[in-house]
Amino acid sequence: MALPKLASAKYELTLPSTGDKVEYRPFLVKEEKALMMAQQAGDNASLVRAVEDIVDSCTFGKLSVKKLPFFDIEYIFIQLRAKSVGEKSTVSVLAPDDGETHAKVDVNLSEIQCVKDKDHTNEIKITDTIGIVMKYPTMSTFMDIEEDETKAAFDIIKGSIDSIYDAENVYSRNDMDEKELDEFIESMDHLQFQKLQKFFDTMPRVKHEVEIENPKTGVKSKVLLQGLQSFFQ
């Protein structure tokens, strides 16, 4: 005789990048086990794959998870965690007043938002006639970057270019020669390159402000938590 099937509750969230409604369910024991094994493995690649797999399963395979902006994945996973394990997460935060002591603080995951900068745009005018349309980095983008910070920043910017246009043509990223693209980026002056960097500085972020008290000094401070790992320790 077959055992009864367990039904999962369904919820709905709004995807930060598009505003689309997405249906999801809490993650299951087998998925929580896979996540714990990835955390124990201690490498970033395993953890990224586990998070992507869980998000894919819990949104019923309706999202192109590997192509989603990293902040979409972070926001979805936090909502999954809140509905699956509980809305409270206790994290350890470095106290800014002495820079060495950590304080514990409870974070309500249901209150965390993906914050959008009002000045953010993905279309960047380099000159009066030349512009770049950017796309958001994925989780895998950060997993594949080099340890060299300068090269990593260059590779992330290069990998986030979706198209380049001038007065006559639009050049798709898929049709670009890699060497020519390198030369195009390297030929920018400082102010032009700063315009590209602003895209990353102002793009949506999953973040939440908390107040902590240093257990050694008693000093209270407000600290901004940002990024997935800040909320789960």
Order of alpha helices (4+ residues) and beta strands (2+ residues): beta-beta-alpha-alpha-alpha-beta-beta-beta-beta-beta-alpha-alpha-beta-beta-alpha-alpha-beta-beta
